Amino acid sequence: MSEILAAVDVLYLEGLALKREQLRRQNPGMQDTEIEVLLAQWIQDRPLDSPGRIRVR
């Protein structure tokens, strides 16, 4: 079971990395801290049927 959770964790973190890179491409002049704010906003603005804790890193 822990192997499954570890795989989910890896996929989650890789998904965040992909979204972070997308935000950088869309906002090339922004600093890393600004991108992290956008990423956190994107995570928090998710559908109401998405259960679970929200984690940025």
GUPA-502112 format. One record per residue: y, x, z of N, C-alpha, C in turn. Coordinates in nm, 3 decimals. Atoms other than C-alpha are relative to their C-alpha. Example, Ala and Ser with C-alpha at 12.3 -4.5 7.8 and 13.67 -1.06 7.14 Angstrom:
2
R     n_yy     n_xx     n_zz    ca_yy    ca_xx    ca_zz     c_yy     c_xx     c_zz
R   -0.119    0.089    0.000   -0.450    1.230    0.780    0.120    0.090    0.000
R   -0.119   -0.082   -0.006   -0.106    1.367    0.714    0.109   -0.077    0.073
% end
This chain:
57
R     n_yy     n_xx     n_zz    ca_yy    ca_xx    ca_zz     c_yy     c_xx     c_zz
R   -0.120    0.082    0.000    0.000    0.000    0.000    0.126    0.086    0.000
R   -0.118   -0.085   -0.005    0.242    0.281    0.080    0.027    0.066   -0.135
R   -0.020   -0.056    0.134    0.185    0.426   -0.268    0.076   -0.098   -0.089
R   -0.070    0.103    0.077    0.300    0.097   -0.419    0.147   -0.004    0.040
R   -0.138    0.002   -0.048    0.611    0.093   -0.201    0.075    0.125   -0.043
R   -0.064   -0.124    0.046    0.683    0.455   -0.291    0.036   -0.011   -0.147
R   -0.028    0.017    0.142    0.660    0.367   -0.660    0.117   -0.095   -0.020
R   -0.111    0.095    0.009    0.893    0.071   -0.611    0.130    0.069    0.037
R   -0.119   -0.073   -0.044    1.137    0.295   -0.427    0.050    0.094   -0.110
R   -0.037   -0.091    0.109    1.133    0.550   -0.711    0.063   -0.079   -0.114
R   -0.055    0.082    0.108    1.191    0.277   -0.969    0.138   -0.054    0.035
R   -0.130    0.051   -0.045    1.476    0.132   -0.765    0.108    0.108   -0.013
R   -0.097   -0.109    0.006    1.650    0.468   -0.735    0.029    0.042   -0.144
R   -0.022   -0.034    0.140    1.599    0.544   -1.104    0.083   -0.107   -0.069
R   -0.082    0.107    0.055    1.743    0.204   -1.191    0.146    0.016    0.039
R   -0.137   -0.025   -0.044    2.050    0.283   -0.984    0.062    0.117   -0.078
R   -0.050   -0.115    0.076    2.084    0.618   -1.161    0.037   -0.041   -0.142
R   -0.031    0.048    0.135    2.069    0.444   -1.500    0.128   -0.083   -0.001
R   -0.122    0.082   -0.007    2.334    0.190   -1.397    0.121    0.087    0.026
R   -0.109   -0.093   -0.029    2.550    0.471   -1.257    0.046    0.070   -0.128
R   -0.034   -0.067    0.126    2.535    0.653   -1.593    0.067   -0.097   -0.098
R   -0.063    0.101    0.086    2.619    0.330   -1.777    0.145   -0.020    0.042
R   -0.136    0.017   -0.050    2.924    0.284   -1.556    0.086    0.120   -0.036
R   -0.076   -0.121    0.038    3.029    0.645   -1.626    0.037   -0.004   -0.149
R   -0.030    0.009    0.144    3.002    0.587   -2.002    0.108   -0.105   -0.027
R   -0.097    0.107    0.019    3.203    0.265   -1.975    0.136    0.034    0.059
R   -0.123   -0.037   -0.070    3.467    0.428   -1.751    0.012    0.153    0.007
R    0.006   -0.146    0.002    3.493    0.794   -1.859    0.107    0.070    0.085
R   -0.105   -0.065   -0.078    3.814    0.864   -1.666   -0.014   -0.015    0.150
R    0.015    0.026   -0.143    3.685    0.749   -1.328   -0.068    0.115    0.072
R    0.061   -0.099   -0.087    3.596    0.982   -1.044   -0.134   -0.054    0.053
R    0.131    0.039   -0.053    3.248    0.979   -0.886    0.012   -0.105    0.110
R   -0.016    0.097   -0.109    3.376    0.791   -0.581    0.033   -0.139   -0.054
R   -0.034    0.129    0.061    3.520    0.517   -0.803   -0.124   -0.063   -0.066
R    0.124    0.048    0.061    3.190    0.490   -0.991   -0.092   -0.057    0.108
R    0.084    0.048   -0.110    3.007    0.451   -0.658    0.049   -0.136    0.051
R   -0.054    0.130   -0.040    3.242    0.165   -0.566   -0.043   -0.107   -0.100
R    0.044    0.094    0.103    3.166   -0.006   -0.899   -0.149   -0.030    0.013
R    0.143    0.018   -0.016    2.794    0.048   -0.842   -0.029   -0.092    0.119
R    0.019    0.084   -0.118    2.812   -0.104   -0.494    0.041   -0.144   -0.028
R   -0.043    0.135    0.037    3.006   -0.402   -0.633   -0.104   -0.067   -0.089
R    0.101    0.054    0.090    2.746   -0.448   -0.906   -0.124   -0.043    0.079
R    0.117    0.033   -0.081    2.465   -0.443   -0.649    0.025   -0.126    0.082
R   -0.030    0.114   -0.086    2.639   -0.696   -0.426    0.022   -0.128   -0.080
R   -0.023    0.117    0.084    2.716   -0.930   -0.717   -0.127   -0.031   -0.078
R    0.128    0.026    0.063    2.357   -1.022   -0.783   -0.036   -0.146    0.017
R    0.036    0.142   -0.009    2.192   -1.360   -0.835   -0.045   -0.039    0.140
R    0.034    0.047   -0.134    2.137   -1.571   -0.528   -0.150   -0.001    0.026
R    0.144    0.001   -0.021    1.762   -1.572   -0.587   -0.060    0.139    0.007
R    0.048   -0.137   -0.012    1.736   -1.196   -0.544   -0.011    0.036    0.147
R    0.015   -0.028   -0.143    1.593   -1.148   -0.196   -0.005    0.150    0.029
R    0.018   -0.138   -0.042    1.582   -0.827   -0.001    0.129    0.066    0.043
R   -0.115   -0.077   -0.045    1.809   -0.568    0.149    0.068    0.064   -0.118
R   -0.077   -0.068    0.102    2.082   -0.414   -0.058    0.019    0.145    0.045
R   -0.009   -0.142   -0.033    2.078   -0.035   -0.067    0.063    0.072   -0.117
R   -0.069   -0.071    0.106    2.308    0.190   -0.266   -0.071    0.130   -0.034
R    0.074   -0.125    0.025    2.108    0.513   -0.230   -0.132   -0.002    0.068
% end
